[in-house]
Amino acid sequence: MSQNPDKKDRDQKDKDPLIAFLEKLLKKAEHDIEEGKKDRGKDDKGTGKKDDKSGSDGPGPMLFVAGALAVGATLALAQNDNREEISWTEFQSKYLAMRSVNELVVINNEKAVFRSGSDPREKCFTIGSVENLERKLASAYKDYDIPVRDQVNIIYRIETEWAKEIGSWLSRNLLTIIMLVGSFYMLKKMGKDLPGMMPGMKKDSKINKFDKETAIKVKFSDVAGCEEAKIEILEFVNFLKNPKTYHDLGAKIPKGAILQGPPGTGKTLLAKATAGEAGVPFLSVNGSEFLEMFVGVGPSRVRDLFKEARKDAPCIIFIDEIDAIGGKRGGSNVGGGHNERENTLNQLLVELDGFTAINDVVVLAGTNRADVLDPALLRPGRFDRQIHIGAPDIKGRVSIFMVHLKPLKTLLPLEDVAQKMAAHTPGFTGADIASVCNEAALIAARYACPTVEMTHFEQAVERVIGGMEKKSRVLAPEEKKIVAYHEAGHAIAGWFLEYAAPLLKVSIIPRGKGALGYAQYLPKEMTLYSTNQLLDMMCMTLGGRASEQIFFNSITTGAQDDLQKVTKYAYTQVAECGMNAKVGNLSYDMSGQYHVKPFSEATAEMIDDECRKMVCAAYDRTVALLTENKDKVEMVAERLLEKEVLTKEDMVELLGPRPFKEAVTFQEIVAGTGGEKENTEMPAGLKELDQQLKDNEREEKKQ
């Protein structure tokens, strides 16, 4: 019996577009297979050989995906086509009223399925809920006067519609599956290898190797401001060049050292200098290069790195940013199961100190996050030494300035420039100083100057601290006046407070980092601060807000940065340094790295109250100080509105000398510290070894 043409067209029209697409894809794959068979048959007849690559270049992977999708979707469609969907009204009037239904099967509490009379096809309708179905049936029995013996028998059943679920899942993930299989297929066809995924595939090497042919030109003479770290690193270099001296004394050179410190202090530069001075192979790799999305890549690359190092021993390995793989284990494991980073760390631990010893291989590593490293990595026998490289002191800054001033074209005495700039840049790192010297040369070129002058260096410092001046930025006269009085409040508060930092320059020209005004001070080179010193610093910081309150009887948002600094000062004293009588000699971590505070809610309220009292007391003291010197604040503010920039000499002209003794010049700052130059003297033993190595190099060159 032939199918009704109208029904056939209707079924074709109602067909799911995805099913239609899959059917076309499957037909295309079948056609390709037939064509491939014909071609292979021709090849076999013509040459008598089979093409070994025909299987890999054929449509196998795509055919598999298409077939799986087509089968799943077809099963789902077939299951759906076996049941005719009707409404409750149709069921009630056409079947229930005619008493042609004997059994009603409720599936998954969602649909009711039944057969009527001799019709073999199942029919179904949505019930909403079981209670709703029972209520409707009871009402229908009453309306149609159906006795209990003729009422429908209800069966409840839980079924998993596997075919439908598979078809639905395949339909949702069609694009992803095709992309993945297609990517693997294309990469394999192109000859590309993915590490850790399939056997026989290669690994891309991320190791940078430096030897005599590819030597780095950076030397220890190019690194300044970290002499102690240089001496410790020099010990590693001398051991690798002349291990006999150490072995004769029974000494074992440390296997590794971690260079740790803030960003920009010269950790990587020191490693480069080590590579330049060592005279032995130097293998450099970044911590993040061990990690990729593929399982097993990290440990494999660690093994390859140390295999290469053992082959080239004696040599040095440098792992930059080791915190990428060396973080503490046992933390959150996003995604569950396999943790590639931890496996990479485990392999590194084994290579550093496991059953297989590494002889004459020194491992150096750099990080500015030493606090997150795993304790097993820092124990003796792996990274024996932790070399801290902090921001340089004033003598170290002079040495760094001398290194970066040499390439500049200037007629100024380099040592004088280095000393003056070192005094004006407290807290600067080596990277900051390099930026200052480069910016000074750029500013000189911008103004077409033949040489770099001192004013260019001063402008460069301001540029690095506050950003570029925005003279084109338009400020309303009222805003400009507020900014002038705000900065004048800072200047006067600092001028008449004994422990506040001396003022170098104050400006009301907007700068690139969002500041409408700018004040440059000269903080003392201090590591210990007393309560009085911190209180004076807080008062000076609140000077701008207090000046606004006094002269305009209102406050603005310009003091936001000041308030953040004051809040930090207060919480540091109260919660961390034990400088509050009520909280006592207790220290709590306020960095926010713990999800749970290490103190109770009552203590938290006490800390908040004491900090608020401290800031309020500092603010009241500042208001009283500025009110007492109100005429001086007005004088400075008016001069700022007139000139826009005031230097220390202008302040002395307006207010007279500062009533407190202050150390401003380099000689005054370093007085009593044992000389004006950084101690670069090497220990006697290292000096002798260094001289011996130089003599040996000369002898080799002569030969």
C-alpha positions as CSV (number, residue, x, y, z in Angstrom):
1,M,0.0,0.0,0.0
2,S,1.6,3.3,-1.1
3,Q,1.8,6.3,1.3
4,N,-0.5,9.2,0.8
5,P,1.4,11.8,-1.3
6,D,0.0,14.7,0.8
7,K,1.1,13.1,4.0
8,K,4.6,12.5,2.6
9,D,4.9,16.2,1.6
10,R,3.7,17.3,5.0
11,D,6.2,15.1,6.8
12,Q,9.0,16.4,4.6
13,K,7.9,20.0,5.4
14,D,7.6,19.4,9.1
15,K,11.0,17.7,9.3
16,D,13.6,19.2,11.7
17,P,16.2,21.2,9.7
18,L,18.9,19.5,11.7
19,I,17.7,16.1,10.7
20,A,17.5,17.1,7.1
21,F,21.1,18.5,7.3
22,L,22.4,15.3,8.8
23,E,20.7,13.1,6.2
24,K,22.3,15.2,3.5
25,L,25.7,14.9,5.3
26,L,25.3,11.1,5.6
27,K,24.4,10.7,2.0
28,K,27.4,12.8,1.0
29,A,29.7,10.6,3.2
30,E,28.2,7.5,1.6
31,H,28.9,8.9,-1.8
32,D,32.5,9.7,-0.9
33,I,33.0,6.2,0.3
34,E,31.7,4.7,-2.9
35,E,33.9,7.1,-4.9
36,G,36.9,6.2,-2.8
37,K,36.3,2.5,-3.3
38,K,36.2,3.0,-7.0
39,D,39.5,5.0,-7.0
40,R,41.3,2.4,-4.8
41,G,40.0,-0.3,-7.1
42,K,41.5,1.5,-10.1
43,D,44.8,2.0,-8.2
44,D,45.0,-1.7,-7.3
45,K,44.4,-2.7,-10.9
46,G,46.8,-0.2,-12.3
47,T,49.7,-0.6,-9.9
48,G,49.0,-3.7,-7.8
49,K,49.6,-1.6,-4.6
50,K,47.4,-0.1,-2.1
51,D,47.7,3.5,-0.9
52,D,48.5,3.3,2.8
53,K,47.4,6.9,3.4
54,S,44.0,6.5,1.9
55,G,42.6,5.6,5.3
56,S,44.0,8.6,7.0
57,D,43.1,11.0,4.3
58,G,39.6,9.8,3.7
59,P,36.4,11.0,5.4
60,G,36.7,8.7,8.4
61,P,36.4,11.1,11.3
62,M,33.8,13.3,9.7
63,L,31.8,10.2,8.6
64,F,31.8,8.9,12.2
65,V,30.5,12.2,13.6
66,A,27.9,12.5,10.9
67,G,26.8,8.9,11.3
68,A,26.6,9.2,15.1
69,L,24.6,12.4,14.9
70,A,22.3,11.0,12.2
71,V,21.6,7.7,14.1
72,G,20.9,9.6,17.4
73,A,18.7,12.2,15.8
74,T,16.8,9.6,13.7
75,L,16.1,7.4,16.7
76,A,14.7,10.4,18.5
77,L,12.6,11.4,15.6
78,A,11.4,7.8,15.1
79,Q,10.4,7.6,18.8
80,N,8.5,10.9,18.5
81,D,6.8,9.8,15.3
82,N,5.4,6.6,17.0
83,R,3.1,8.7,19.2
84,E,0.4,11.0,18.2
85,E,0.1,14.1,20.4
86,I,-3.5,15.1,21.2
87,S,-5.2,17.5,23.7
88,W,-7.1,16.7,26.8
89,T,-10.4,17.9,25.3
90,E,-9.9,15.5,22.4
91,F,-9.1,12.7,24.8
92,Q,-12.1,13.4,26.9
93,S,-14.7,13.8,24.2
94,K,-13.4,11.3,21.6
95,Y,-12.0,8.5,23.6
96,L,-13.0,8.7,27.3
97,A,-16.7,9.4,26.6
98,M,-16.8,6.5,24.1
99,R,-15.3,4.2,26.7
100,S,-12.6,3.0,24.3
101,V,-9.7,3.4,26.7
102,N,-9.0,0.6,29.2
103,E,-5.5,1.7,30.4
104,L,-3.7,5.0,30.8
105,V,0.1,4.9,31.4
106,V,1.5,8.1,33.0
107,I,5.2,8.4,32.1
108,N,7.6,10.5,34.3
109,N,4.6,12.4,35.7
110,E,4.5,14.4,32.5
111,K,2.6,12.6,29.8
112,A,-0.2,10.1,29.6
113,V,0.0,7.4,26.9
114,F,-2.9,5.1,25.8
115,R,-4.2,2.9,22.9
116,S,-7.7,3.0,21.6
117,G,-9.4,-0.1,20.3
118,S,-7.7,-1.7,17.4
119,D,-5.5,1.4,16.5
120,P,-1.9,0.2,17.0
121,R,-0.5,3.7,17.2
122,E,0.0,5.1,20.7
123,K,-1.5,8.5,21.6
124,C,-0.4,10.9,24.3
125,F,-1.3,14.1,25.9
126,T,0.4,16.4,28.6
127,I,-1.1,16.1,32.0
128,G,0.5,19.0,33.8
129,S,0.6,17.1,37.1
130,V,-0.7,13.9,38.5
131,E,-3.2,15.7,40.8
132,N,-4.5,17.7,37.8
133,L,-5.0,14.5,35.8
134,E,-6.9,12.8,38.7
135,R,-9.1,15.8,39.2
136,K,-10.0,16.0,35.6
137,L,-10.7,12.3,35.3
138,A,-13.0,12.5,38.4
139,S,-14.9,15.4,36.8
140,A,-15.2,13.6,33.5
141,Y,-16.5,10.4,35.1
142,K,-19.2,12.4,36.8
143,D,-20.2,14.3,33.6
144,Y,-20.4,11.2,31.4
145,D,-21.9,9.1,34.2
146,I,-19.2,6.4,33.9
147,P,-19.5,3.7,36.5
148,V,-16.5,2.5,38.6
149,R,-16.2,-0.8,36.6
150,D,-15.7,1.1,33.4
151,Q,-13.2,3.7,34.7
152,V,-9.7,3.8,33.2
153,N,-6.9,1.9,35.0
154,I,-3.9,4.2,35.6
155,I,-0.3,2.9,35.7
156,Y,2.6,5.1,36.7
157,R,5.9,4.5,35.0
158,I,9.4,6.1,35.0
159,E,11.2,5.9,31.7
160,T,14.5,7.2,30.4
161,E,14.1,8.2,26.8
162,W,17.6,7.3,25.8
163,A,17.3,7.8,22.1
164,K,15.7,11.2,22.6
165,E,18.4,12.2,25.2
166,I,21.2,11.1,22.9
167,G,19.7,12.9,19.9
168,S,19.1,16.0,22.0
169,W,22.7,16.0,23.3
170,L,24.2,15.4,19.9
171,S,22.0,18.2,18.4
172,R,23.1,20.7,21.1
173,N,26.8,19.8,20.7
174,L,26.9,19.4,16.9
175,L,29.1,22.4,16.2
176,T,31.5,21.6,19.0
177,I,32.0,18.0,18.0
178,I,32.5,18.8,14.4
179,M,35.1,21.5,15.3
180,L,37.0,19.2,17.6
181,V,37.1,16.2,15.3
182,G,37.8,18.4,12.3
183,S,40.7,20.2,14.2
184,F,42.4,16.9,15.2
185,Y,41.9,15.5,11.7
186,M,43.4,18.6,10.0
187,L,46.3,18.8,12.4
188,K,47.1,15.2,11.9
189,K,46.8,15.6,8.2
190,M,49.1,18.6,8.2
191,G,51.7,16.7,10.3
192,K,51.4,18.9,13.4
193,D,52.0,17.1,16.7
194,L,50.1,17.8,19.9
195,P,52.1,16.9,23.1
196,G,50.4,14.8,25.8
197,M,47.4,13.8,23.7
198,M,48.4,11.1,21.2
199,P,51.4,8.7,21.2
200,G,54.3,9.6,19.0
201,M,53.6,13.3,18.9
202,K,56.4,15.8,19.5
203,K,56.8,18.6,22.0
204,D,57.7,22.2,21.1
205,S,60.7,23.2,23.1
206,K,60.4,26.4,25.0
207,I,64.0,26.4,26.3
208,N,66.3,29.4,25.5
209,K,69.9,28.2,25.4
210,F,72.8,30.6,25.7
211,D,76.4,29.5,25.2
212,K,79.7,31.0,23.9
213,E,78.2,31.4,20.4
214,T,75.0,33.0,21.7
215,A,76.4,34.8,24.7
216,I,74.4,37.5,26.5
217,K,76.2,40.8,26.5
218,V,75.0,41.9,30.0
219,K,77.7,41.7,32.7
220,F,77.7,42.2,36.4
221,S,79.1,45.7,35.9
222,D,75.8,46.6,34.2
223,V,73.9,45.7,37.4
224,A,74.0,48.0,40.4
225,G,72.2,48.6,43.7
226,C,72.1,44.9,44.7
227,E,75.7,44.1,45.7
228,E,74.9,41.5,48.3
229,A,72.8,39.5,45.8
230,K,75.6,39.8,43.2
231,I,78.1,38.3,45.6
232,E,75.8,35.4,46.3
233,I,75.2,34.8,42.6
234,L,79.0,35.1,41.9
235,E,79.6,32.2,44.2
236,F,77.5,30.0,41.9
237,V,79.4,31.2,38.9
238,N,82.8,30.6,40.5
239,F,81.8,27.1,41.6
240,L,80.8,26.1,38.1
241,K,84.0,27.6,36.6
242,N,86.3,26.2,39.3
243,P,84.6,23.4,41.3
244,K,87.9,21.9,42.5
245,T,88.5,24.7,45.1
246,Y,85.2,23.9,46.8
247,H,85.4,20.2,46.5
248,D,88.8,20.2,48.2
249,L,87.3,21.8,51.2
250,G,84.4,19.3,51.3
251,A,81.9,21.9,50.4
252,K,78.8,21.3,48.3
253,I,77.5,24.2,46.3
254,P,73.8,25.0,46.9
255,K,71.6,23.4,44.2
256,G,69.5,26.5,43.7
257,A,68.5,30.0,44.7
258,I,65.3,32.0,44.4
259,L,65.7,35.7,43.6
260,Q,62.7,37.3,45.2
261,G,61.6,41.0,45.6
262,P,59.2,43.6,44.3
263,P,58.8,44.2,40.5
264,G,61.5,46.2,38.8
265,T,64.3,45.6,41.3
266,G,66.5,43.7,38.8
267,K,65.9,40.0,39.3
268,T,65.8,39.1,35.7
269,L,68.6,41.5,34.9
270,L,70.8,39.8,37.5
271,A,70.0,36.5,35.9
272,K,71.0,37.9,32.5
273,A,74.3,39.1,34.0
274,T,74.9,35.7,35.4
275,A,74.4,34.2,32.0
276,G,76.8,36.8,30.6
277,E,79.5,36.1,33.2
278,A,79.2,32.4,33.7
279,G,81.0,31.1,30.7
280,V,78.9,27.9,30.9
281,P,75.7,27.0,29.1
282,F,72.7,28.9,30.4
283,L,69.2,27.6,30.0
284,S,66.4,30.1,30.4
285,V,62.6,29.3,30.6
286,N,59.5,31.1,31.8
287,G,57.3,29.4,34.4
288,S,54.2,29.9,32.4
289,E,55.7,28.1,29.4
290,F,55.4,24.8,31.2
291,L,51.6,25.0,31.3
292,E,49.2,24.4,28.5
293,M,45.7,23.0,28.0
294,F,47.0,19.5,27.2
295,V,47.6,17.0,30.0
296,G,51.2,16.0,30.6
297,V,52.8,18.8,28.8
298,G,54.2,20.5,31.9
299,P,55.9,17.5,33.5
300,S,57.3,16.4,30.1
301,R,58.9,19.9,29.6
302,V,60.4,19.8,33.0
303,R,62.0,16.5,32.3
304,D,63.3,17.7,29.0
305,L,64.8,20.8,30.6
306,F,66.7,18.9,33.2
307,K,67.7,16.2,30.6
308,E,69.2,19.0,28.5
309,A,70.9,20.5,31.6
310,R,72.6,17.2,32.6
311,K,73.8,16.8,29.0
312,D,75.5,20.3,29.1
313,A,76.7,20.2,32.7
314,P,78.2,22.2,34.3
315,C,75.4,24.7,33.4
316,I,72.9,27.1,34.9
317,I,69.1,26.9,34.7
318,F,67.0,30.0,35.2
319,I,63.2,29.7,35.7
320,D,61.6,33.2,35.6
321,E,58.2,33.8,37.3
322,I,58.4,30.4,39.0
323,D,55.2,31.2,40.9
324,A,53.3,30.2,37.8
325,I,54.0,26.6,38.6
326,G,55.3,26.7,42.2
327,G,52.2,27.8,44.0
328,K,51.1,26.0,47.2
329,R,49.4,22.6,46.5
330,G,46.1,21.6,47.9
331,G,44.2,24.7,47.0
332,S,41.1,25.0,44.9
333,N,41.0,22.6,42.1
334,V,38.7,24.1,39.5
335,G,37.2,21.5,37.3
336,G,38.1,18.7,39.7
337,G,40.2,15.6,38.9
338,H,43.5,16.3,37.2
339,N,45.6,19.4,38.1
340,E,48.2,20.0,35.5
341,R,50.0,22.7,37.5
342,E,50.4,20.5,40.6
343,N,51.8,17.7,38.4
344,T,54.3,20.1,36.9
345,L,55.4,21.2,40.4
346,N,55.7,17.6,41.5
347,Q,58.0,16.8,38.6
348,L,60.1,19.9,39.3
349,L,60.5,18.8,43.0
350,V,61.6,15.3,41.9
351,E,64.1,16.8,39.4
352,L,65.6,19.2,41.9
353,D,66.1,16.6,44.7
354,G,64.9,13.1,43.9
355,F,66.5,9.7,43.4
356,T,68.4,11.0,40.3
357,A,70.9,13.6,41.5
358,I,71.8,16.6,39.4
359,N,75.5,17.3,39.6
360,D,77.1,20.6,38.5
361,V,73.7,22.1,37.6
362,V,72.6,25.2,39.4
363,V,69.0,26.2,39.3
364,L,68.1,29.9,39.7
365,A,64.5,31.2,39.8
366,G,62.9,34.6,40.0
367,T,59.6,35.7,41.5
368,N,57.9,38.6,43.2
369,R,55.3,36.3,44.9
370,A,57.5,34.3,47.2
371,D,54.7,34.1,49.7
372,V,52.6,31.8,47.5
373,L,55.3,29.3,46.8
374,D,55.0,25.7,48.0
375,P,57.1,25.0,51.2
376,A,58.6,21.8,49.6
377,L,60.1,24.0,46.9
378,L,61.9,26.2,49.4
379,R,63.4,23.6,51.6
380,P,67.2,23.1,51.7
381,G,68.4,20.7,49.0
382,R,66.2,22.3,46.4
383,F,66.2,26.0,46.6
384,D,68.7,26.4,49.4
385,R,69.0,30.2,49.3
386,Q,66.3,32.8,49.1
387,I,68.1,36.0,47.9
388,H,66.0,39.1,48.5
389,I,66.4,41.9,46.1
390,G,64.6,44.9,47.4
391,A,64.3,48.6,46.4
392,P,67.8,50.1,46.5
393,D,68.8,52.7,49.2
394,I,70.2,56.1,48.3
395,K,73.7,54.8,47.7
396,G,72.4,52.0,45.6
397,R,70.3,54.5,43.5
398,V,73.5,56.5,42.9
399,S,75.2,53.3,41.5
400,I,72.1,52.6,39.3
401,F,72.0,56.2,38.0
402,M,75.7,56.0,37.1
403,V,74.9,52.9,35.0
404,H,72.0,54.5,33.1
405,L,73.6,57.9,32.7
406,K,76.6,56.7,30.8
407,P,74.8,56.4,27.4
408,L,73.2,59.9,27.7
409,K,74.7,62.9,26.0
410,T,75.1,65.5,28.8
411,L,77.7,68.1,29.8
412,L,76.8,67.7,33.5
413,P,79.1,65.9,35.9
414,L,77.6,62.4,36.0
415,E,78.3,61.8,39.7
416,D,76.7,65.1,40.8
417,V,73.6,64.3,38.7
418,A,73.4,60.8,40.1
419,Q,73.7,62.0,43.7
420,K,71.1,64.8,43.3
421,M,68.6,62.5,41.5
422,A,69.2,59.7,44.0
423,A,68.2,62.1,46.8
424,H,65.1,63.2,45.0
425,T,63.8,59.6,44.2
426,P,63.3,57.7,47.4
427,G,61.6,54.4,46.9
428,F,62.5,54.1,43.2
429,T,63.4,50.7,41.9
430,G,66.0,50.1,39.2
431,A,63.3,50.0,36.5
432,D,62.0,53.4,37.7
433,I,65.5,54.9,37.5
434,A,66.0,53.5,34.0
435,S,62.7,55.0,33.0
436,V,63.7,58.4,34.5
437,C,67.0,58.5,32.5
438,N,65.2,57.5,29.3
439,E,62.4,60.0,29.8
440,A,65.0,62.8,30.4
441,A,66.6,62.1,27.1
442,L,63.2,62.0,25.4
443,I,62.2,65.3,26.9
444,A,65.5,66.9,25.8
445,A,64.8,65.6,22.2
446,R,61.2,66.9,22.4
447,Y,62.5,70.4,23.0
448,A,65.4,70.1,20.5
449,C,68.1,70.5,23.1
450,P,71.6,69.5,22.1
451,T,72.3,67.8,25.5
452,V,70.3,66.6,28.5
453,E,70.0,69.2,31.3
454,M,69.1,69.0,35.0
455,T,65.6,70.4,34.3
456,H,65.0,67.5,32.0
457,F,65.8,65.0,34.8
458,E,63.5,66.8,37.2
459,Q,60.6,66.8,34.6
460,A,61.3,63.1,34.0
461,V,60.9,62.3,37.8
462,E,57.6,64.2,37.8
463,R,56.5,62.3,34.7
464,V,57.3,58.9,36.3
465,I,55.5,59.8,39.6
466,G,52.5,61.7,38.4
467,G,52.2,61.3,34.7
468,M,52.5,63.8,31.9
469,E,51.2,67.4,32.4
470,K,47.9,68.2,30.8
471,K,48.1,71.9,30.3
472,S,45.4,71.7,27.7
473,R,42.9,70.5,30.3
474,V,40.3,73.2,31.0
475,L,39.4,73.8,34.7
476,A,36.7,76.2,35.7
477,P,38.0,79.2,37.8
478,E,36.2,77.9,40.8
479,E,37.7,74.4,40.5
480,K,41.2,75.8,39.9
481,K,40.8,77.9,43.1
482,I,39.7,74.9,45.1
483,V,42.7,72.9,43.8
484,A,45.1,75.7,44.7
485,Y,43.8,75.9,48.3
486,H,43.8,72.1,48.6
487,E,47.5,71.9,47.6
488,A,48.3,75.0,49.7
489,G,46.8,73.1,52.7
490,H,49.2,70.2,52.1
491,A,52.2,72.5,51.7
492,I,51.5,74.5,54.9
493,A,50.7,71.4,57.0
494,G,53.9,69.8,55.9
495,W,55.9,73.0,56.4
496,F,55.0,73.4,60.1
497,L,55.0,69.7,61.1
498,E,58.4,68.5,62.4
499,Y,58.2,64.9,61.1
500,A,56.5,65.6,57.8
501,A,58.5,65.1,54.6
502,P,60.2,68.3,53.3
503,L,58.4,69.9,50.3
504,L,60.3,70.0,46.9
505,K,57.6,71.3,44.5
506,V,53.9,71.9,44.4
507,S,51.8,72.4,41.3
508,I,48.2,72.9,40.2
509,I,48.7,71.7,36.7
510,P,46.6,68.6,36.0
511,R,48.6,65.4,35.3
512,G,48.0,62.2,33.3
513,K,47.2,59.9,36.3
514,G,44.0,61.8,37.1
515,A,45.5,64.2,39.7
516,L,44.3,67.8,39.5
517,G,47.2,69.0,41.6
518,Y,50.7,67.6,42.4
519,A,53.0,67.9,45.3
520,Q,56.5,66.3,45.5
521,Y,58.1,65.7,48.8
522,L,61.3,64.2,50.0
523,P,60.6,61.4,52.4
524,K,63.5,60.3,54.7
525,E,65.3,57.1,54.1
526,M,63.7,55.3,57.1
527,T,62.7,51.8,58.1
528,L,61.4,52.6,61.6
529,Y,58.6,55.0,62.2
530,S,57.4,56.3,65.6
531,T,53.9,57.2,66.6
532,N,54.7,60.9,66.3
533,Q,56.1,60.5,62.9
534,L,53.1,58.6,61.6
535,L,50.7,61.2,63.2
536,D,52.5,64.1,61.4
537,M,52.3,62.2,58.1
538,M,48.6,61.7,58.6
539,C,48.1,65.4,59.4
540,M,50.0,66.5,56.3
541,T,47.9,64.1,54.1
542,L,44.7,65.5,55.6
543,G,45.9,69.1,54.9
544,G,44.0,69.4,51.6
545,R,40.6,68.3,53.0
546,A,41.0,70.5,56.0
547,S,41.9,73.6,53.8
548,E,38.7,73.0,51.7
549,Q,36.6,72.9,54.9
550,I,38.1,76.1,56.3
551,F,38.0,78.3,53.2
552,F,34.9,77.0,51.4
553,N,32.9,75.4,54.2
554,S,32.4,72.3,52.0
555,I,34.5,69.4,50.9
556,T,35.1,67.9,47.4
557,T,36.0,64.5,46.0
558,G,39.6,65.6,45.4
559,A,40.8,64.1,48.7
560,Q,39.9,60.5,47.9
561,D,43.5,59.4,47.4
562,D,44.5,61.3,50.6
563,L,41.8,59.5,52.6
564,Q,42.9,56.1,51.3
565,K,46.5,56.8,52.5
566,V,45.3,58.0,55.9
567,T,43.1,54.9,56.3
568,K,46.1,52.7,55.5
569,Y,48.2,54.6,58.1
570,A,45.6,54.2,60.8
571,Y,44.9,50.5,60.3
572,T,48.6,49.7,60.1
573,Q,49.2,51.3,63.4
574,V,46.2,49.9,65.2
575,A,45.8,46.4,63.8
576,E,49.3,45.4,62.6
577,C,52.0,47.3,64.6
578,G,50.4,47.2,68.0
579,M,50.6,51.0,68.4
580,N,47.2,51.5,70.0
581,A,46.7,51.2,73.8
582,K,43.2,49.8,73.6
583,V,43.9,47.0,71.1
584,G,47.2,46.3,72.7
585,N,50.4,44.6,71.5
586,L,48.6,42.4,69.0
587,S,49.2,42.1,65.2
588,Y,46.5,41.1,62.8
589,D,46.9,40.4,59.1
590,M,44.9,43.1,57.3
591,S,46.0,42.2,53.7
592,G,42.7,40.5,53.0
593,Q,44.3,37.3,51.8
594,Y,42.3,35.2,54.3
595,H,38.6,34.7,53.8
596,V,38.0,34.6,57.5
597,K,39.3,37.5,59.7
598,P,41.8,36.3,62.3
599,F,39.9,38.2,65.0
600,S,36.4,38.3,66.5
601,E,33.6,40.7,65.5
602,A,34.1,42.6,68.8
603,T,37.8,43.1,68.0
604,A,36.9,44.2,64.5
605,E,34.5,46.8,65.9
606,M,37.2,48.0,68.4
607,I,39.8,48.3,65.6
608,D,37.3,50.3,63.5
609,D,36.5,52.6,66.4
610,E,40.1,53.2,67.3
611,C,41.1,53.9,63.7
612,R,38.2,56.4,63.3
613,K,39.2,58.1,66.6
614,M,42.8,58.4,65.3
615,V,41.9,59.9,62.0
616,C,39.4,62.3,63.6
617,A,42.1,63.5,66.1
618,A,44.6,64.0,63.2
619,Y,42.0,65.9,61.2
620,D,41.1,68.2,64.2
621,R,44.8,68.8,64.8
622,T,45.3,69.7,61.1
623,V,42.3,72.1,61.1
624,A,43.6,73.8,64.1
625,L,47.1,74.2,62.5
626,L,45.7,75.6,59.3
627,T,43.4,77.9,61.1
628,E,46.3,79.3,63.0
629,N,48.2,79.8,59.8
630,K,45.2,80.9,57.6
631,D,47.0,83.9,56.2
632,K,49.9,81.8,55.0
633,V,47.6,79.3,53.3
634,E,46.0,82.1,51.4
635,M,49.4,83.5,50.5
636,V,50.6,80.2,49.0
637,A,47.2,79.6,47.3
638,E,47.2,83.0,45.6
639,R,50.8,82.5,44.5
640,L,49.9,79.1,43.1
641,L,47.0,80.6,41.1
642,E,49.4,83.2,39.7
643,K,52.4,80.9,38.9
644,E,50.8,77.4,38.9
645,V,54.1,75.9,40.1
646,L,56.0,76.6,43.3
647,T,59.4,75.3,44.3
648,K,61.0,75.0,47.7
649,E,62.8,78.4,47.1
650,D,59.4,80.1,46.4
651,M,58.1,78.6,49.7
652,V,61.1,80.0,51.6
653,E,60.6,83.4,50.0
654,L,56.9,83.4,51.1
655,L,57.2,81.8,54.6
656,G,60.8,82.0,55.6
657,P,63.0,79.0,56.4
658,R,61.3,75.9,57.6
659,P,61.5,75.9,61.5
660,F,62.9,72.3,61.6
661,K,66.3,70.9,60.6
662,E,66.0,68.8,57.5
663,A,68.4,66.7,55.4
664,V,67.8,67.5,51.7
665,T,71.1,67.1,49.9
666,F,72.8,63.7,49.2
667,Q,75.7,64.5,51.6
668,E,73.3,65.5,54.4
669,I,71.2,62.3,53.9
670,V,74.2,59.9,53.9
671,A,76.1,61.6,56.7
672,G,77.0,59.1,59.4
673,T,76.3,56.1,57.2
674,G,80.0,55.1,56.6
675,G,80.8,56.9,53.4
676,E,79.1,58.2,50.3
677,K,79.6,55.2,48.0
678,E,78.0,51.8,48.0
679,N,80.3,49.0,49.3
680,T,81.2,47.0,46.2
681,E,84.1,45.1,47.7
682,M,84.1,41.4,47.2
683,P,85.1,38.9,49.9
684,A,88.8,38.0,49.8
685,G,88.2,34.4,48.7
686,L,85.9,35.4,45.9
687,K,88.3,38.1,44.8
688,E,91.2,35.5,44.6
689,L,89.0,33.1,42.7
690,D,87.9,35.8,40.3
691,Q,91.4,36.8,39.6
692,Q,92.5,33.2,39.1
693,L,89.7,32.6,36.6
694,K,90.7,35.8,34.7
695,D,94.3,34.6,34.6
696,N,93.2,31.2,33.3
697,E,91.2,32.9,30.5
698,R,94.2,34.9,29.5
699,E,96.3,31.8,29.3
700,E,93.7,30.1,27.1
701,K,93.6,33.0,24.8
702,K,97.4,33.0,24.4
703,Q,97.4,29.3,23.6
